[in-house]
Amino acid sequence: MPVKTLRHWLEAARAGQPLISSGRKPVSEMESESTRLLTQNAMIGMAREILKKARAFFVGASK
């Protein structure tokens, strides 16, 4: 899924706007929550990767 799409959904959710696109019905609360959780999971995954790389860097620097 493109990051731009997730960013758009996240911005719309933060603004309290329904997640709709042209020609489609509004997204249900369950779908909206699912999208929010998927976005949050992706952000946590990115943070985890950054922390892994930082740990490897500092472990290597301390030797």
N, C-alpha and C positions, 0 to 999 in steps of 0.2 A: 504494500500500500504506500503511495507516495507520501512523503513527509508533509508536503504542502496541504494535502487533504486533511491529515491529522491536525495540522496547525489551524486550518480553517474551522474544523469541528471544535477544537479546544477554545478558540477565540469566541465562537458562537455560544458555546456552553457557558463560558465565563460571563458573557454579556447577557445571559438568560434568554437568548433567542432560540426558537425551535430549530432543529436541524432539518431543514428542508432544501430541496433543490428543485429547479424548474421541472415541471411535469411529473413530480413524484408527490406522494402523500406525506404528511408530516411524520416524523420519526416518533415512535412510541417512547414512553418513559423507560421501558425496559431496554430498548435499543440504544437510547441515549446513555443510560447507565453502563451498558456493555461497552460502548465506544469510549466513555470516560475511563473505564477501567483498563481497556486496551491501551489507551494513550498513556495512562499512568504507568502501566507495566512496561511500556517501551521506554519511558523516561527513566525508570528504575534500572532497567537493563543497561542503558547507556551509562548511567552513573556507576553501576557496578563495574563495567568495563574500564572506565576511567580510574576507579579505585584500584583495580587489578594492575593496571599499567603503572600507576603511581607507586604502588607497593613494590613492584618489580624494580622500578627505578631506584627507590630508596634502599632496598635490600642490596642491590648491586653497588650503590654508591658507598655503603657502609663497609664494604669488604676491602 
